[in-house]
Structures are given as C-alpha cells and as structure tokens.
C-alpha cells in the first residue's frame, strides 16, 4: 500500500468503525428492557415476597431444578434442591416465620446469559425475643429461554462488624 493510500484507508476504517458503533448504540428504553439487572431485581423481589407468605412454589421457582445451593441455618447447612425445599417448609429459615427484606442487591452480568448477584437481607424473626439480623447471599444466575434462575447460591447469616 502506498504512503498516500494509508491515511485514506485509515480514515475509511475509522469512519466504518464509527458508523458501526453508532448502529449498535442502545437507547435507554432498549437498555432497560434488556438490562439483566432489572430482570434479576424483579426475580429477587418476587423471591422475597414468596418467602414472606406461605408460597413454597414461588420460592422454588427462583431456583433452577439442578441448582446447587448451600443455605446455612443456625447449626445446619442445607445443600442442593432438597435443602432448598426443606428450608421453605420447615427449619430456621421457614417462610412465614420470619419477615425478609432486601437491604442491598448488586448484580454483575457475566458473558450474556449469566450473572453474579450479591444480596444482603434483613431478617425480622416472628419471635419478638430474637432481634432482627442480616443474612448475605451470593448467587450465580443463568438466563433460560424463559427467565433468570438461580443455579448456585450460598446464603448465610452475616456477622456484624
């Protein structure tokens, strides 16, 4: 390529790149509609609502059927699908016994169909003699054809510092 042709080729390449990127720019409406953070926030809001009422099916629907979850109770770890089912029907995290709310939720998209979510919950026990406490959850989520689901989770009581 001649010296005179190089600047013209570079300018053409820069123009092509700029036009291509302009066509890929997403409007705020498109960004919100496809933003995994919004969809995952909705997943966790529905999850907490299901925890706060007797809705085991709603809690279980947040998890993928092959989910590998570890939920820490006061003296026991509940693992896998069976553990999730056990904590929704009985035990220290049983729904209806405690009131849950989301303090913070941070979502980090990973490679399109996956995300990491870090959640801090406030748990208010129904037993008035037990003070409210925090629990933390680290979740790996996957977007299926239908919705986001939890494929791995670790939830445990938070220690106040």
N, C-alpha and C positions, 0 to 999 in steps of 0.2 A: 504494500500500500504506500502511495506517495505521501510526502510530508503535507501536501495541500489537502489530501483526502482524509487524513487522520482527524483534524479538527471538525470537519464536516460530518464524519462518521460518528465521532463522539457526541456532537450536538444532536444528531439524529437519534442516537441511542438514548441520550438524556431526555429528549422530547418524548420518545416512545415510552420510556420508563415513567415519566411524569403523567402521561395520559393513561397509562395502565393503572397506576396507583390511584389516580382520580376516579377511575371507574370502579375501583374496589372500595372506595371510601363509603363507610356506612353512616346513614343518617341516625340521629338519636333515637328515632322511632324503631328503626331496624335493629339497632344495638340493643335496646331494651327488650324487644320481642325475642331475640335470640340470646340474650345475656344469661349464661348459666347461673350467675349469682342470684338473679331474680327468681328463677325457677327453683333453685336449691333453697333459697329463703322460704319460699312457699312450702316446699317439702317439709322443712323443719317446723314451720308454724303449724302445719296440719298434724305433724307428729306430736308436738306438744299438746295440741287440742285433744288428740286421741288419748294421750297419757292422762289428761285431766278429766276424762269422762270414761266410763266403762266401755271402751272400744278397742278390744284386742285386735280385731281385724284391721282397724286403722293403723295401729302401731306396727303390726306385722307387715302391712303393705309398704311401709317405708323401706323395708329390707328386701334385698334380692333373695330368692329361695336358697341360694347356695352361699349366703353371707357367712363370713367368719367374724363373729363379734365376740368381744370379751367385755362383760359388764361386771363391775366389781360391786359386791354387796358389802355389808359391814364385816363379815368374816368369810365370805364365799365369793368365788369367781364363777360366773355363769358364762359358758362358752358355746358358740355356734347357734344354729337355728333353735335347737331345743332350749338353750339358755335364754334366748330372747323370749320364747314362748313362756317359759317358767316365770320370768320377771314381769310379764304382762298380766299374769293371773294370780300370782302369789309372791311372797317374799318381800324383801326390803324396798324394792322399787315398784311395788304393785300399783297399778293405776287406781285412782280413786282414793288411795291412802294419803297421797301427797299432792301438793299443787306445784306444777312446774312452770317456769317462765324462762325465756331466753334473755340472758344478760348481754352476751356478745356472740356474734356469728361472723367469722371470717371465711371467705371462700376463695380458693386458689385454683383456677382452671388448669388442667393438665392435659395437653395433647387432644383437645377437641371433645372426646367422649368421656373424659374422666375429670375428677376434681377432688381436692382435699378440702375438708371443712373442719374448722376448729370452733367448738361451741362451749360457752360457759353458761350453765343453767343455775338458777336459784331454785332450791327445793324447799318448800314450806310443808313440813310434816303435819298431818292431821292431829297428831298428839301435841297438844299445846305445851307440854313439858319439854319437848325437843325443839331447840332453836332452829331457825332456817339455816341452811348451809348451801354451799356451792358444789357443783359437780362439773367435771370437764369431760368433753368428748372429742375424740379425733376420729374423723370419718373419711373413708375413701368411697367415692361415689362413682357410679357409671350411668351414662345416659343410654337407655334402651330405646327401642323404636317408639315406645310409648311415654316413658317418663324417666326421671332420675331415680336411682335406688341406691341404698347403702349396700356396698359389697364387703366392707370391712369396717369394724368400729372397735374402739377401746374407750370405755366410759368408766370413770372412777371418781370418787369423792376428791374434791380439791382441798388442799391444805392451805389454810390462811397463813400469810406471811406477815 
